[in-house]
């Protein structure tokens, strides 16, 4: 596991409940994880804790098997080899593209040629011919790719992206999400991405986590989140669906769920845990669950 969070908590003084409440998740090397949820759910705080910008008040964080936070340990941000792409890009306005991307490369890659690495990552993000241009001469999408190139240049062991498309228009955001997924995969980068946009999350993530009030409700692939939500909140938050009242009955041959649209029998179409019991329940129906 490339990054692992074990019961991670972040509690701000004076607040009644933790901003991040006992979150556990794992992300394999080369995978892209996405955290989504409503504003104030704790996803950005979690990202900042991974970066070392917020102290963990409980649990631990491991990067490549090494503990960087928890059990009395706090490795400073600059020693974690983490790259970060911010919401507002944070490009230096007085430096050209090459200067922005090369910032910090010399220290991180002392034995390599910084200029060669700058050229390499700019080619990776499709901006090989922009080295001498200034940030204000670039479009929003180009500025975002420069910020990504700068984060990738020192070869971080983990890349963190905090709502990087929020300042862009909807059409550009969706296209850029697909482009950046391709860039991250080409760079074999492990990335943790925060967004409130489900389309972005589904477009870019290998695994997606849904957070609410500091808790991680589910950490799964997109198909499972959509068709097998772990909680009512995930079912409501992800996609569009309708809840219909139903009755669960156990028979000699198995479980039958009676709905207004007819019975659902035990098996692939209606998996139920043994401890589910019987009585009234609600069935989540997606548009593609109904065959006319």
N, C-alpha and C positions, 0 to 999 in steps of 0.2 A: 504494500500500500504506500503510495507516494505521499499523501497527506492524510492524516487521521485525527479527528477530533473525538475526545472521550469525555462525555459529560461536561462539555465546556459551558461555563457560565460567566457572564459579565454583569455586574451589579453596580449601578451608579449610586453614590451616596444621596440620601434624601428621597429616593424613589421607592414606592411600595413593592414593586416586583422587578426581577432581573430583566435587563434589556435582552440578554441571551440566557435561556434557561435550560441547562443540562442537555445541550445538543451533542449528539454523536453522529458522525458520518465518516465515510472513507472515500477517497478518490484515487484511482490507479494512475500510474505514470502514463502520460499521453492522452488522458481523457479530459473532457471539458465538463465541469459541473456548473450548474446554474441554480441560484437561489432566487425564488420569487415569493411574493407576498405583498399585502397592502402596506402603505406607508406606516412607519413606526413599528413594523413587526420584528425588527432586530437584525435584518439581513446585512445592512451596511456595518453595523456594530460588530457582527461576527467577522466580516471581511477585515475590518480594522484590527480586530484581535489577532487574526491570523498573520497580518502584516507586522504586528508588534506595536501598533499605534495605540492600542487600548490594552490595559493589563487584564489578564484573566483572573477572576475572583474564585473560580472553581474549575475542576477538571484539568485537562491537559491538551496540548497541541503537539503532534509529532510530524516532522518533515523528513521524508526519506528514512524513517525509523529513529530519528534523533529528536528528543524532547526539546522544544524551544519555549514552551510555556507550561507552567503547572508544577506542583510539588515544590514550591519555593523558588522555581527557576524562571527567569525571564531573559531570553536572548534579545539584545537590542535589534531594532528593525534592520539596520545596515549590515548586520551579520547573518541575516536569514537567507540571503540570496533570493529575494523575492522582487519581482517586477510589478509595478502598479500602473494601471491606466485609469486616470481620474475622469470624472464627469465633464469637467471643463477643459480637458486636454492638458492644461498647465504647460504649454509650450513657452519657451523663452522668446519674447518678442524681438529682442536685440540680436538673436542668433539665427543664422540661416538653417535650412533643413539639416544639412550635414552637421552643423554645430550642435543642434538639438539632439540628433540621434547619437552623436558621438560623446555626449556629455556622460561622464562616468565610465566609458568603455575602457579608457587607458588604465584605470585602477583595477577594474575587474578582469581585464585580459592583458596583463602586463607583458606577456610573452608573444602576444599576437600583434598584428598590424591593425591599429584602430581604424585607419582609413579603409582598409579592405573589409573589415567587419561592417562598417557603415554602409559601404556599397552593397554588401551582401544582403543586409536586412532591408534596405530600400528597394532592392530588386525583388525581394520576397513579397513586399507589400505593394508592388507595382508602381513605385515612384522613383525609379532609377534615374530619371532625367530632371529631378527637382532639387538636387543637392544645394544649389546656389540661391534658391528662392527663399524669400522670407515668409514666415507663417501667415502674415496678413494677405499675402498673394495667393493663398491656397483656399479651396472650398472647404466647407465643414467636413465633408467626407475625407478629403485629403489630409486635413489637419488630424483627424482621428487616426488615420493610418500612420502618420508620422509619430503620433504618441505611442501607437502600438510598436512601431519599429524601435523607438527609443527604449521601450520596456524590454523588448526582446534582445537588444544589442548585447548586453552583458551576459547573455546566456543564463537567465535565472532558473532556479530549480522549480519555481512556481510563479505563475502569472495571475495577478488579481485585477479584475476589471469591474469598476463601480459605475453602473448605469452609463456606459460610454456612449450610447446613442441617443440619450434623452434630449440633447439640444438639436437633433436633426429632424427633418420632416419625415412623415410616416413611410413614404415610398422609399426614401433613401435608407432609412433605418432597416427595413426588411432586406433590401439588397445588400447592405453592408454587413448585416448579420451573417448571411450566407458566405460573403467574401472572407470575413474574418475567421469563420470556422475553417475555411479552406487554408487560410494562412497559418492558423495555429496547428492544424494537422500536418501541413508541410514542414513546419518547424519542430514537429514532435514535442510540442509544448504541453505541459500540464497546466490547466487554467481553472480558476474559480471565478464565476461571473455573477454579478448581481443585477437584476432588472425587475421592473414591475409589469413588463409587457410579456404576455404569454406567447405571442407569435415569435418574439425574439428568443425566448427560452426554448421553444420547441424547434426553432431553426438552428440553434447553435449548440444545444446541450446533448451530451451522451447520457447524462443522468441529471435529474432535476429535483430540487428540494423545495417543498412548500412550507413557509414559515407563517406563524400567526402568534402574536403576543409573546414573542421570544422563544417559542417552542417550534421544533421541527416536526411537522405532522407526518411527512412522508418523504423518502429519498429513494427515487426509483426512475426507471426509464419512462419516456413520454407515454408509451402505449399503456403501461400499467397504471400510471397516474390517471389517465383518462378513463380507462375501462374498469380498473380495480382500485378506486380511491380508498385509502385506509380510514379516513374519518369523514364525517359529514361536511366539515369545513373544506376539505380538499375537493369533495364532490361538487360543492357549490362554487368554489373558486375556479376550478379548471374547466374550461369549455362551457358548453351550454347543455343543459339537461332538464328533465322533468321528473319530479318525485311523485309516484303514484302509491296510494295506500294499498296494502296487501295483507294477507293472513298466512302465516306459516303453520303447516300441519305436518306432523310426522305420521307416516303410515307404515304398514308392514313391509312395503317395498322401498321405502325411503322418504325423502322430504318433498312435499309439494307446496309451492307458494301460489296462492290463489290471488289473481289480480283482475282488474276490470277488463283486461285484454285477453284473459284466459290463464290457465295454469302454467306455471314453470316447474318442470320436474327436476329432481336432484340430478346432478351431473355437470357436464361442461358448461351448460348455459346458465346454471344457477348453483355455483359452489357455495356451500355453507359450512362453517366450522361445526364440529360436533356439539360444542357447548352453546350454540346459538339459541337453543330452546325453541319455543313456539309462541304463537300469539300474533299480535298486530306488529307490522313493520312498514317500512317504505322501500320501494324499489326504484333505483335510479335508472332512467331510460335516456339513452342518447339517441340522436337522430338515426344513426346507422344500426341501432338495435332493432328497429322496426322494419319488417319486410312486408310491403303492402301486397 
